[in-house]
Amino acid sequence: MKKSSKIVLGVVGGIVLVSAIASVGSSSDSSSTATPNDRAAVAKPSRSASPAPVKSQTQAEKFIAFLVKDTTTTEKAAVKHVTKVTGADDFNGILDAPEIYTDFGGDMMSADAGKGKLIASAFAGCYKSDNGLVTVYSKNGDLLSDGNF
């Protein structure tokens, strides 16, 4: 038997198999088939009753929103540079290690290290943990500051 004949027989066999499975899955019982009257009896939900989609805040947005209310002006200025917060949504008490990413440049020895320390301090005022260490990173991924909370 040629290779092309085997392929054709394989395809035909596959089609027969799929159609057999599909026919077994469908029921010939007419009681389960919906009629037009059955569909009319089911009330469709109105569009006005559906709630508007709620946009959930990111961890960074929640952190910044809290700090806008309860921090000093220098902390507020530093927190405006926060771009992303991870690990601040659930603490396990064993080792809580959230990370804060900023648009500052440099590292722990740069001029922005003090602003990074302000952000870590503000985080400690916002969140509590028995064994937490918050780390603040620059836009390059370098360690800018850290602090216990």
Secondary structure as GFF3:
##gff-version 3
##sequence-region A 1 149
A	DSSP	alpha_helix	3	25	.	.	.	ID=ss1
A	DSSP	three_ten_helix	30	32	.	.	.	ID=ss2
A	DSSP	alpha_helix	36	41	.	.	.	ID=ss3
A	DSSP	three_ten_helix	47	49	.	.	.	ID=ss4
A	DSSP	alpha_helix	59	70	.	.	.	ID=ss5
A	DSSP	alpha_helix	73	79	.	.	.	ID=ss6
A	DSSP	beta_strand	82	86	.	.	.	ID=ss7
A	DSSP	beta_strand	99	102	.	.	.	ID=ss8
A	DSSP	alpha_helix	113	126	.	.	.	ID=ss9
A	DSSP	beta_strand	133	137	.	.	.	ID=ss10
A	DSSP	beta_strand	143	148	.	.	.	ID=ss11
###
